[in-house]
Amino acid sequence: MSLRGKAAIVGAALAGCGEAHGKSAMEITIEAVHGALADAGIALGEVDAIATCQPLDMLSGLTLAQELGLSPKFTMNNRIGGSSFLSHTLWAAMLLELRLADTVLICYGSNQRTASGKLMTSLGLPTYEAPYRPLFPLSSYALAADRHMTQFGTTREQLADVAVATRAWAQKNPEAFLRDPLKREDVIASRLVSDPLRVRDCCLVTDGGGAIVMRRAETAKDHPNPPVYLLGGGEGTTHRDISEMADLTVTGAVQSGQTAMDMAGVRPAEIDVVQLYDAFTINVILFLEDLGFCRKGEGGAFVADGGIAPGGHLPVNTNGGGLSCVHPGMYGIFTLVEAVRQLRGDAGARQIGGAELALAHGNGGVLSSQVTNILGTEATL
């Protein structure tokens, strides 16, 4: 059984992005939920399956059902980090195809900026890494960046160009948290936090939430906005702790991307717009390589000198990404919302003309979990 084109996203919305003073994480989530339902023209009572993953609530699926006043047939609380929501779309498609549910809600929200000003996580340091007192998760990604630079000659300037590109996209997005100009020199001159990564190599700490609504393809056109179809999806899990990662330069995106593209029947060259989980600048380089947009070791050259910025050869993170737009602890849901906006033609000044195919990619843990979704318009079915 193939899930290609069997389910579609019929509603999507954001809420509380940037700073949401006085709101809890669940309140931001619920605001996004109501926005997505309104976007889809669906009543709350029609939702019969929910999926969420809140940063500090281990039973967030139960909390969400209670707060919404729902008694869903299925509740998913799969916690694999920021990639969770792209995994949820696959579970949703299976539920819909098997007719175990009719309307699936996938959502997230966090108030980490106004609540604490830093990443909020329930995870502790791994036993064999804790004695070295790493900055979690920053130092794990710094290890990967250092290895890539050593093995392939990736430069400090190329890492900086990732941040510069996302800022250029953010300047086209009125919802982005940071929109002031950013140059390569600014990134390199910013404060060193975990060698070789500097402050501007790191994602934002913001509040924010997002939600999407999924239904079977056969009813997807019965809604106010054009549906966006799930054409393919795949996952790849390689480790939990960075000290157990077999190769710091190769992620599970090799597996997740190939699985997703095989299901969708597409190649990287056919993708019109790409949304990647950019918790750190090195992520973008690693994922572009592992997803097949360039060869291993060539990611630095691929992103250099505006390669993924507006006007470059591949539009990546068109909302400004986690580096410049929004990053409330987990970014995965935002890759999906931006992909939907691009494929519906709703992205305003940052709209990619004629976009029909989008790739959204989530990352969880410390390069531990990778999940890829291929999304398309009706023309791609």
C-alpha positions, -999 to 999 in steps of 0.1 A, spaced: 0 0 0 13 34 -10 3 65 9 12 87 -21 -14 114 -25 -39 96 -2 -41 124 24 -38 162 22 -33 192 44 -64 213 42 -57 239 69 -26 255 84 -19 284 108 7 299 131 2 316 165 21 336 191 53 337 170 81 359 185 69 369 220 35 359 234 34 376 267 11 361 293 3 329 273 11 294 283 25 269 257 -9 252 255 -27 285 250 -4 292 221 -10 257 207 -48 261 210 -47 295 193 -29 278 164 -54 250 164 -84 273 160 -65 292 132 -59 260 113 -95 248 117 -108 282 105 -84 280 75 -98 246 67 -135 256 73 -138 227 98 -156 227 132 -136 216 162 -161 188 168 -151 172 135 -116 164 148 -113 128 157 -76 123 159 -49 145 174 -11 146 174 11 168 194 44 169 213 49 196 239 84 204 253 78 198 290 45 178 291 51 141 287 13 135 284 6 165 261 -17 145 239 -40 140 269 -37 176 280 -46 188 245 -77 166 243 -88 179 276 -82 215 269 -100 213 235 -129 193 250 -124 164 226 -126 126 229 -105 116 199 -104 81 186 -66 83 184 -41 104 203 -5 105 191 22 118 214 53 105 196 83 123 210 113 122 188 122 159 191 116 186 165 110 160 138 79 146 156 54 166 135 66 154 102 63 119 116 28 127 127 18 134 91 27 98 81 7 84 110 -22 107 101 -21 95 65 -22 59 76 -51 65 99 -70 83 72 -63 57 45 -74 29 69 -105 50 77 -97 49 114 -101 87 115 -116 114 93 -100 146 105 -65 146 120 -51 177 139 -13 181 143 -1 209 165 26 224 187 32 255 208 58 269 232 64 300 253 100 294 260 111 329 252 87 348 276 88 319 302 125 314 305 145 331 277 162 298 269 156 264 255 133 244 277 138 207 277 131 177 299 163 159 288 193 156 309 229 153 297 240 118 286 259 99 313 292 96 293 291 132 280 281 150 312 316 150 328 328 172 299 300 198 307 289 204 271 264 230 261 233 210 253 224 206 225 248 232 210 281 214 216 268 183 198 262 203 166 295 221 171 312 186 169 294 179 137 304 213 123 340 209 133 342 174 117 327 186 85 352 215 83 381 192 90 370 164 67 357 184 37 373 218 40 340 235 48 348 271 58 337 295 84 324 318 56 302 290 42 285 284 75 279 321 78 263 322 43 236 299 56 226 325 83 229 353 58 205 335 34 179 329 60 180 365 71 175 376 35 143 355 33 132 368 67 134 403 54 106 393 30 84 379 58 66 403 81 61 375 107 99 369 111 114 377 144 147 391 131 146 412 99 175 436 102 203 432 76 229 405 83 262 402 65 288 374 64 311 395 85 285 400 111 280 363 116 317 356 119 322 385 143 293 374 166 301 358 200 317 324 200 295 300 220 308 265 211 337 263 187 332 267 157 296 279 161 288 315 170 256 331 182 244 338 146 250 302 137 224 293 163 186 292 161 165 318 178 148 314 212 112 325 205 76 317 215 53 303 188 30 276 177 17 260 146 -11 236 135 -22 217 104 -53 198 96 -53 166 74 -81 148 56 -84 121 30 -77 132 -6 -112 124 -18 -127 152 4 -97 175 3 -111 199 -22 -142 205 -1 -124 233 18 -118 270 13 -82 267 2 -63 245 -22 -52 212 -6 -16 203 -3 -11 166 -7 14 143 11 32 126 -17 59 108 2 74 105 36 103 87 54 121 85 87 156 77 98 168 72 134 205 67 140 212 74 177 202 94 207 235 108 220 260 125 198 287 103 212 269 73 196 266 88 161 286 66 138 297 94 114 293 130 124 289 140 88 262 116 77 226 118 92 195 97 89 183 121 63 200 98 37 174 71 46 144 94 53 149 114 21 153 84 -2 123 67 13 102 99 9 113 106 -27 108 69 -37 73 71 -24 66 104 -41 83 93 -74 104 125 -75 141 134 -76 158 163 -57 161 183 -90 123 184 -93 118 200 -59 108 237 -62 112 248 -26 129 233 5 121 238 42 148 224 65 151 223 102 179 248 107 186 247 144 222 255 135 239 265 102 257 231 99 222 214 98 214 230 64 247 219 49 244 183 62 207 179 51 213 193 16 240 167 11 221 138 27 188 146 9 207 145 -25 207 182 -35 245 180 -37 272 154 -31 287 147 3 313 173 12 300 198 -13 273 214 9 295 243 18 301 253 -18 263 247 -25 252 273 0 280 298 -5 276 333 -20 238 333 -19 232 298 -33 201 293 -11 192 329 -6 165 348 -27 176 346 -63 199 316 -57 198 282 -73 176 266 -46 151 284 -23 157 271 12 138 282 43 118 309 26 102 321 59 136 328 74 139 295 92 147 288 128 177 311 124 157 343 117 120 336 117 109 315 147 122 287 168 102 279 200 122 248 210 109 225 182 108 238 146 93 209 126 57 221 124 69 254 109 86 237 80 51 222 71 32 254 75 57 273 52 56 245 26 18 247 26 19 285 22 43 282 -7 23 255 -25 -9 275 -20 6 307 -33 1 324 0 37 334 8 35 371 -2 68 388 -11 87 355 -6 65 334 -29 83 311 -52 66 314 -86 50 282 -99 59 261 -69 43 227 -72 66 204 -52 80 211 -17 103 192 6 99 197 44 124 181 67 125 177 104 154 170 128 151 156 163 175 154 192 212 159 182 210 149 145 193 118 160 159 116 142 153 127 106 119 128 89 112 140 54 79 149 38 73 155 1 43 178 -5 26 187 -37 -2 205 -54 -31 188 -72 -10 191 -104 15 166 -90 -9 138 -83 
